[in-house]
Amino acid sequence: MSTSELNTTKKELVNWIESLKDDTLVGLLNSVKLSSEGKSGDWWDELTESDRVNILAGIRDFEQGGTMSSKDFWNGLGQWIILFR
């Protein structure tokens, strides 16, 4: 990424962060920041119980073959959109 692209991306991220209203997402971003500064322990400890449950459920789904590829998802979504037009 060029310096110009990096600066543009940084500005876009700052604008996006300033517009956030979701406290959970802001907290997650803060955890990433603290971790990158070496000021945080394990990121898992920073998650809410609900976040942990959802992550573990996703891992379990993956391990049991209960997931689909991104390509399959988007192809299937496209078919639903055509049906509801």
Contacts in CASP RR format, 6 or more apart in sequence:
PFRMAT RR
TARGET T0000
AUTHOR 0000-0000-0000
METHOD contacts of the structure
MODEL  1
MSTSELNTTKKELVNWIESLKDDTLVGLLNSVKLSSEGKSGDWWDELTES
DRVNILAGIRDFEQGGTMSSKDFWNGLGQWIILFR
1 9 0 8 1.000
17 26 0 8 1.000
17 29 0 8 1.000
20 26 0 8 1.000
20 29 0 8 1.000
24 48 0 8 1.000
24 51 0 8 1.000
27 46 0 8 1.000
28 46 0 8 1.000
28 47 0 8 1.000
28 51 0 8 1.000
31 40 0 8 1.000
31 43 0 8 1.000
31 46 0 8 1.000
31 47 0 8 1.000
32 43 0 8 1.000
34 40 0 8 1.000
34 46 0 8 1.000
35 41 0 8 1.000
35 43 0 8 1.000
40 46 0 8 1.000
44 52 0 8 1.000
47 55 0 8 1.000
58 67 0 8 1.000
61 67 0 8 1.000
END
